[in-house]
Amino acid sequence: MKRVPIFSCVVGLHAALAAAALDADVYENWTDVSGFLMADPKIVPDPRPIERITYAELRELSYIGAQVLHEGTVSPVREKNIPLNIRNTNQPEHPGTMIRETFDDTEAEKLSGSMITGIAGKTGFCSVTIEKAMMNSEIGFGRKVLGVFEDCGISFEHMPSGIDTMTIFVHQSEFEQHEQFVISNIHRAVQPDSIELESDLALIAVVGRGMKSTRGTAGRIFSALAHARINVKMIDQGSSELNIIIGVKNADFEAAVKAIYDIFITAEL
């Protein structure tokens, strides 16, 4: 097996290019950490290490706040389907985290592992909820609303919707600079029945390829948060069934992460 060990504090683009050029079987990145953890150790004491993770799962976790890898630096090895192994120079016996495009999980591995891969999140969001009767039958409604945010250079994070409502989650710091413009122009663009704002929100991503084949994931999340007396502001599951995004108040963020970790990880130990 051609192994390409790279000694660095981060996965460097040049190192990844070298591994790709050599058509390595494995690209080993030796750093000062033993791979990735399933949750932020500043929130969850001694979280379980992530043994195996796909690039898609890694992207979901890094997008919502986990400090993992910069996508551009690993693209050369990902494009060639070369496994990336994050190892610790201070603990060479530790297997670290293996990253691949896909894993051929056997039934035994599924039973022995957790249904989720990791939990990540961040605070500092706000929501804009637009309500209008028969909104779903109005062609171009969503485009007009999102166009207002685009005109201000504001990107949206999530957009759960119903028949007569849609909610836009954005970074609060970006929105506050343009709040009056956004509200007035949404009124002008779509003439909504009402617009409701809510600030100081956090988004938490529960990520795992094992959720796709497991029933009751969302139910367990709701149960854990209800037991911790945390009110859920939003829940949104991606079409890939790779992640579930939960919205809570900033003040409940850390307690929510702990509650979710406990229901999926601590309870399984």
Secondary structure, DSSP 8 states (H G I E B T S, - for coil): --EEEEE-SS--HHHHHHHHHTT-SEEEEEESS-S-BSS-TTTSSS--B--EEEHHHHHHHHHTT-----HHHHHHHHHTT--EEEEETT-TTS--EEEES-----HHHHHHS-S--EEEEEEEEEEEEEE-TTGGGSTTHHHHHHHHHHHTT--EEE--B-SSEEEEEEEHHHHHTTHHHHHHHHHHHH--SEEEEEEEEEEEEEE-GGGGG-TTHHHHHHHHHHHTT----EEEE-TTSSEEEEEEEGGGHHHHHHHHHHHHTGGG-
